[in-house]
């Protein structure tokens, strides 16, 4: 495979894997007292430039959020630029998830009356380059334009030229009755996975590896849907309309899994597919939240998928392996920032990290 179009991608990205934070780095970050300490520690890493720049415009945890997102977007751009023509369409479709995340953040802000400045700090962008730029035409100014709309209805109307209005408009009437934004966000998620799975059909070489990778993420989303429903004591019939198709965990299996008597028992049933799922029970019993389960599911998936993706280095898999590591690191750093803000102990925070186990 000396003539593989992915040889260049491997050469460009392989050295970058060494720039991800090490287990020792996470040990130091866990010991930080607060956001200021976290920022100082990150200044000795690839986050240094983003931290210095963000410090001039944002205080405390907001500064960390901006710095983390800017570094994250730059790494995603590097992965996209390293992609050969044959695989660029699917990488672009995959990176469209961050445009979706920004749109969902803005819609949620409108639904719950959050301020423009507070919401903009959380947009996944690097100065003027949104993470999903390569998958669409939305810029940071477009997102600011959405934020400036006076109502949720006006925001949805402004989304129409970007291809998302058609998904959201039919749900507006129900939102006006219920003020429940979740069906709107779920519809956008389903559109995203439908589009990216479709894109993964049309490049040559390792379609099955990337499609299996995408299916595993959908499985995690659906498993979390079951756990959330069980915690809220919803009937399974209420969950199925929110099920995301395309995973290997079919909706027909939901009934049997959901027959569990409670969240911990459901996690035990999920262990056949996600062996670490029961590890979230300690966190659930501690505070009644599902964060431990979410981390356990993501940890299982990341470890499994990275092993599989790294088995095929001269293929699009190397790009997706890099993107996974990038996403995991962003997620862990955000958990650390929020954990320090809310005074979580280092021991508890350590249970909520993914990267140190990879």
Secondary structure, 3 states (H helix, E strand, C coil): CCCCCCHHHHHHHHHHHHHCCCHHHHHHHHCCCCHHHHHHHHCCCCCHHHHHHHHCCCCHHHHHHHHHHHHHHHHHHHHHHHCCHHHHHHHHHHHHHHHHHHHHHHHHHHHHCCCHHHHHCCCCEECCEECCHHHCCCCHHHHHHHHCCCCHHHHHHHHHHHCCHHHHHCCHHHHHHHCCCHHHHHHHHHHHHHHHHHHCCCCCCCHHHHHHHHHHHHHHHHHHHHHHHHHCCCCHHHHHCCCCCCCCCCHHHHHHHHCCCCHHHHHHHHCCCCCCHHHHHHHHHHHCCCHHHHHHHHHHHHHHHHHHHHCCCCCCHHHHHHHHHHHHHHHHHHHHHHHHHCCCCHHHHHCCCCHHHC
